[in-house]
C-alpha cells in the first residue's frame, strides 16, 4: 500500500508536467513554426537508414518518339552510369522504342525508382541529359504539363504556345530566371525541372497562357513577389495589396438570341389532346347544317372581312382631307415704359456726328492747341 503523501506528490508532479506541456506551444510564435529556417537542408537518405534494402523489385517503362532515338543511343551510357550509382538498372529497347528502369537487390532508397521514372520521361520529352540528371537530387522535382487538349483550334494553340516562348525565347528565359526552373516546350507538353515552389508558378503561368492570358502579367507579379520575399517583415503578411490587378478589356459579350425559348415546367401528365375539326364543328353546331347553309355562312364571313378592309382603306384616304390644326395667334406684347427709346436724344447725337468730320478734334481741343501755338511764337521772338 502506497502512503497518501506519496500519492499526493505523484498527483502534484503529474499536474506540473501537464501545465508545462500546455505552456510550451503558447510561448512559441505560429510564424516560427510555419517558416523554415534559412540555409536548412534535409539530411540525405543513406544506406544506414535502410540497411536491409527493398523486399520487392519494381520497374517503370516509357516510350519515346523516333526522332529521339539517335540522341538516346548516344547518351545512354551516361544514363546507366548515373543510375548505377543509386543501384538502379536501365535498359534501352530500340526495336520497341522504349526505356525501362528497375530496382536491384542493392537498392536501398525506396523513392529513387520514382526519380528514375521521371528521368526517362524527361529524356523522352526532348530534355537534354545534363538537365534531366538533376532530377536524381533530393531538392529538385519535375513537372510535365500537357497543353495539347487545352485549346481546340490548332492555329490558336500554336500562337499561344509561341507566346509562351516569346521572341527569341525571351519570355521563357525570364520565367526560368524568376522561378529557378529549367523549362522545355516540346510538342504538346511543357517540361519543367526545379524546386517545388518554382514548379507551382510555372504550371500557373503555362495554364494561364493557354487560357489566353498573356505571360507578361504573371511575370510582373512574380517580379514583385521576388522583391517582397527579401523583406523579412513582409514575409508573414498578405501580398495582395502590392500585386497588380489586371482587368480584361476586350471581353466580347455573348450575343443573346432574339427569340428566347422558355422551358415549361415538367409535369408527369401528358398534354390534353387537341380538338379536331369535326369536334369544333360539333361544338359550334355547324356539323348539323346543310351544304348550302354552310356555303352561305362562309360567304357572309368573307363579305364581313371585305367590309372591314374597305372601311379601313377609306379611313386612310380620308386622312389626307382632314385640315391640320392651326396654331393660336399670339398677340404682340405692349412695350413697357421702362424700355422706351428716347428719340429726341438720339436725333441730337446724329446731328453732332454729321457736323463732326471723321478724325476731327473737338472745340476744346482746338482752343488748347491754338494757345500752345501762340506761346511757341512768343518764345521765338
C-alpha positions in Angstrom: 0.0 0.0 0.0 1.4 3.4 -1.0 1.3 6.2 1.5 -1.1 9.2 1.0 1.9 11.6 0.9 3.5 9.7 -2.0 0.2 9.7 -3.9 -0.2 13.5 -3.4 3.4 14.0 -4.6 2.6 11.9 -7.7 -0.5 13.8 -8.4 1.2 17.1 -7.9 4.1 16.1 -10.2 1.6 15.0 -12.8 -0.2 18.3 -12.7 3.0 20.3 -13.0 4.0 18.3 -16.1 0.6 18.9 -17.6 0.9 22.6 -17.0 4.4 22.7 -18.6 3.1 20.8 -21.7 0.3 23.4 -22.0 2.5 26.4 -21.8 5.1 25.2 -24.3 3.1 25.9 -27.5 1.7 29.2 -26.2 5.3 30.6 -25.8 6.2 29.8 -29.4 5.1 32.0 -32.2 3.0 30.4 -35.0 5.0 32.1 -37.8 8.2 30.5 -36.3 6.6 27.1 -36.5 5.5 27.5 -40.1 8.6 29.1 -41.6 11.7 27.0 -42.5 15.0 28.5 -41.2 17.3 29.9 -43.8 20.0 27.5 -45.1 18.3 24.4 -43.6 18.6 21.3 -45.7 17.0 17.9 -45.2 19.7 15.2 -44.5 20.3 12.9 -47.4 18.9 9.3 -47.4 21.8 6.9 -46.8 22.2 3.2 -46.6 22.2 3.3 -42.8 18.6 4.5 -42.9 17.6 1.3 -44.8 20.3 -1.4 -44.4 18.1 -4.4 -45.4 17.2 -2.9 -48.7 13.9 -3.4 -50.6 11.7 -6.6 -50.4 10.4 -6.4 -54.0 11.7 -5.3 -57.4 9.8 -2.5 -59.1 10.1 -1.2 -62.6 8.8 1.6 -64.9 9.0 1.9 -68.7 8.1 4.7 -71.1 8.0 5.0 -74.9 10.0 7.7 -76.8 9.5 9.2 -80.3 11.5 8.1 -83.3 13.4 11.4 -83.6 14.9 10.9 -80.1 16.5 7.5 -80.9 19.8 8.9 -82.1 20.3 11.2 -79.1 19.3 8.5 -76.6 21.6 5.9 -78.2 24.5 8.4 -77.8 23.9 9.4 -74.2 22.6 6.1 -72.8 26.0 5.0 -71.3 25.9 8.2 -69.2 22.3 7.5 -68.1 23.3 4.0 -67.0 26.3 5.3 -65.1 24.2 7.9 -63.2 21.6 5.3 -62.3 24.1 2.7 -61.3 25.4 5.0 -58.5 21.9 4.6 -57.0 21.8 0.8 -57.8 19.1 1.1 -60.5 19.3 -0.7 -63.8 18.3 1.0 -67.1 17.6 -0.7 -70.4 17.0 0.9 -73.9 14.9 -1.1 -76.4 15.4 0.4 -79.9 13.1 -2.1 -81.5 10.0 -1.3 -79.4 11.2 2.3 -78.8 11.0 2.1 -75.0 13.2 2.8 -71.9 12.9 0.7 -68.7 14.3 1.3 -65.2 14.1 -1.3 -62.4 15.5 -1.7 -58.9 18.1 -4.2 -57.8 18.8 -6.1 -54.6 21.4 -3.5 -53.6 18.9 -0.6 -53.9 18.2 1.0 -50.5 16.4 4.2 -51.4 12.7 3.4 -52.0 12.0 6.7 -53.8 14.9 6.5 -56.2 12.8 4.4 -58.7 10.2 7.3 -58.9 13.1 9.7 -59.7 14.5 7.3 -62.3 11.0 7.1 -63.9 10.9 10.9 -64.1 14.4 10.9 -65.7 13.3 8.6 -68.6 10.1 10.6 -69.0 12.1 13.9 -69.3 14.5 12.3 -71.8 11.5 11.2 -73.9 10.2 14.8 -73.9 13.4 16.2 -75.6 15.0 17.4 -72.3 18.8 17.2 -72.5 20.7 14.6 -70.3 22.6 17.4 -68.5 19.3 18.9 -67.2 17.4 15.6 -66.8 20.1 14.1 -64.4 19.3 16.9 -61.9 16.0 15.1 -61.0 18.1 12.5 -59.1 18.9 15.2 -56.5 16.7 15.4 -53.4 15.8 19.2 -53.6 14.9 19.0 -57.3 11.5 18.0 -58.8 9.9 17.9 -62.2 6.5 18.6 -63.8 5.3 17.6 -67.3 2.3 19.8 -68.2 0.1 18.6 -71.0 -1.2 21.5 -73.1 -2.4 19.7 -76.2 -6.1 19.3 -75.1 -6.4 22.9 -73.6 -7.1 24.6 -77.0 -9.2 23.0 -79.7 -8.2 25.2 -82.7 -4.7 24.2 -83.9 -3.7 27.6 -85.2 -4.7 29.3 -81.9 -2.8 26.6 -80.0 0.4 27.3 -82.0 0.0 31.1 -81.4 -0.4 30.7 -77.7 2.5 28.2 -77.4 4.7 30.7 -79.3 3.5 33.5 -76.9 4.8 31.4 -74.0 8.2 31.0 -75.7 8.4 34.7 -76.7 10.6 36.5 -79.3 13.9 34.6 -79.4 12.9 32.7 -76.3 12.9 35.9 -74.1 9.7 35.1 -72.2 10.8 31.6 -71.4 14.2 32.9 -70.2 12.5 35.5 -67.9 10.3 32.7 -66.4 13.4 30.5 -65.9 15.2 33.3 -64.0 12.2 34.2 -61.8 11.3 30.5 -60.9 14.8 29.0 -60.8 13.5 26.2 -63.1 14.6 24.8 -66.5 11.6 24.9 -68.9 11.4 23.0 -72.2 8.4 23.4 -74.6 8.1 20.5 -77.0 5.1 19.5 -79.0 2.0 19.1 -76.8 3.9 19.2 -73.4 5.9 21.7 -71.3 8.6 20.1 -69.1 9.9 21.9 -66.1 12.7 21.0 -63.7 13.4 22.9 -60.4 12.3 23.5 -56.8 8.7 22.8 -55.8 7.8 26.4 -55.3 9.1 27.3 -58.8 7.2 24.4 -60.5 3.9 25.6 -59.0 4.4 29.1 -60.5 5.5 27.6 -63.9 2.3 25.5 -64.1 0.1 28.5 -63.3 1.8 30.7 -66.0 1.6 27.9 -68.6 -2.1 27.2 -68.0 -3.0 30.9 -67.9 -1.2 31.4 -71.3 -3.2 28.6 -72.8 -6.4 30.4 -71.4 -5.4 33.5 -73.4 -3.8 35.4 -70.5 -0.5 36.9 -71.6 2.5 35.7 -69.6 3.8 39.2 -69.1 1.1 39.8 -66.4 2.3 36.8 -64.4 5.9 37.7 -64.9 5.2 41.2 -63.5 3.6 39.7 -60.3 6.5 37.2 -60.0 9.0 40.1 -60.0 7.0 41.9 -57.3 6.8 38.7 -55.2 10.6 38.2 -55.5 11.3 41.7 -54.1 8.7 41.3 -51.3 10.3 38.0 -50.3 13.6 39.8 -49.5 11.9 41.8 -46.7 11.7 39.8 -43.5 8.8 41.8 -42.1 6.5 41.3 -45.1 7.1 37.5 -45.3 4.3 36.6 -42.9 1.9 39.3 -44.3 -0.6 39.1 -47.2 0.8 40.5 -50.5 -2.5 41.1 -52.3 -2.2 44.9 -51.8 1.1 45.0 -53.6 0.2 42.8 -56.6 -1.3 44.4 -59.7 -4.9 43.8 -60.5 -5.4 43.3 -64.3 -8.8 43.6 -65.9 -9.9 42.1 -69.2 -10.6 45.0 -71.6 -11.6 43.1 -74.8 -14.3 40.8 -73.4 -16.9 40.1 -76.1 -20.2 39.5 -74.6 -22.1 36.6 -75.9 -24.9 37.6 -78.3 -28.3 36.7 -76.9 -30.8 35.1 -79.3 -33.7 37.2 -80.5 -36.3 34.6 -79.7 -35.8 33.1 -76.2 -37.4 29.8 -75.6 -38.7 29.4 -72.1 -38.8 25.9 -70.8 -42.1 24.8 -69.4 -42.4 23.2 -66.0 -42.1 19.4 -66.1 -45.4 17.6 -65.4 -45.8 13.8 -65.4 -49.2 14.0 -67.2 -49.4 14.2 -71.0 -50.8 17.4 -72.6 -54.5 17.4 -73.5 -55.4 16.1 -76.9 -56.1 18.9 -79.4 -59.6 19.2 -80.8 -60.2 18.0 -84.4 -62.2 20.0 -87.0 -65.2 17.7 -86.5 -65.1 18.4 -82.7 -65.1 22.1 -83.3 -68.0 21.9 -85.8 -70.0 19.8 -83.3 -69.4 22.3 -80.5 -70.5 25.3 -82.7 -73.4 23.3 -84.4 -72.0 23.7 -87.9 -71.8 19.9 -88.3 -75.6 19.6 -88.5 -76.0 22.3 -91.1 -76.7 21.5 -94.8 -74.2 22.2 -97.6 -75.9 25.3 -98.9 -76.2 26.7 -95.4 -72.5 26.2 -94.8 -71.7 27.9 -98.1 -73.9 30.8 -97.2 -72.1 31.2 -93.8 -68.7 31.2 -95.5 -69.8 33.8 -97.9 -71.2 36.0 -95.1 -67.9 35.7 -93.2 -65.9 36.7 -96.4 -68.2 39.7 -97.0 -67.8 40.8 -93.4 -64.0 40.7 -93.8 -64.1 42.6 -97.1 -66.3 45.3 -95.5 -63.8 45.7 -92.6 -60.9 46.0 -95.1 -62.7 48.6 -97.3 -63.7 50.7 -94.2 -60.0 50.8 -93.1 -58.8 51.8 -96.6 -61.5 54.6 -96.7 -60.3 55.9 -93.3 -56.7 56.1 -94.5 -57.8 58.0 -97.7 -59.9 60.5 -95.7 -56.9 61.4 -93.5 -55.5 63.4 -96.4 -58.6 65.7 -96.5 -58.7 66.4 -92.7 -57.3 70.0 -92.2 -54.4 70.4 -89.8 -54.9 72.1 -86.5 -54.0 75.9 -86.7 -51.7 77.4 -84.2 -53.2 80.0 -81.9 -52.5 83.7 -82.8 -50.1 85.3 -80.3 -50.8 88.9 -79.6 -47.8 91.3 -79.6 -46.9 92.5 -76.2 -47.0 96.2 -75.5 -43.6 97.9 -75.0 -43.0 98.7 -71.3 -42.4 102.3 -70.2 -39.1 101.4 -68.7 -37.6 100.2 -72.0 -38.9 103.1 -74.2 -36.3 104.7 -76.5 -35.7 108.4 -76.2 -35.9 109.5 -79.9 -35.0 113.2 -79.2 -31.7 112.4 -77.6 -30.8 110.1 -80.5 -31.5 112.8 -83.1 -29.2 115.3 -81.3 -26.4 112.8 -81.3 -26.9 112.1 -85.0 -26.7 115.9 -85.8 -23.5 116.3 -83.9 -22.0 113.4 -85.6 -22.8 114.8 -89.1 -21.2 118.2 -88.3 -18.1 116.5 -86.9 -15.7 115.1 -89.5 -14.1 111.8 -89.1 -10.9 112.2 -87.0 -11.6 115.9 -86.3 -10.8 117.4 -82.9 -13.4 118.8 -80.5 -13.8 122.6 -79.9 -12.0 122.3 -76.5 -9.0 120.5 -78.1 -8.8 123.2 -80.9 -8.7 126.0 -78.3 -5.9 124.3 -76.3 -3.9 123.8 -79.5 -4.2 127.5 -80.5 -2.9 128.6 -77.1 0.1 126.3 -77.4 1.0 127.6 -80.9 0.8 131.3 -79.7 3.2 130.5 -76.7 5.7 129.0 -79.1 5.7 132.1 -81.4 6.3 134.4 -78.4 9.3 132.4 -77.3 10.9 132.6 -80.8 10.6 136.4 -80.8 
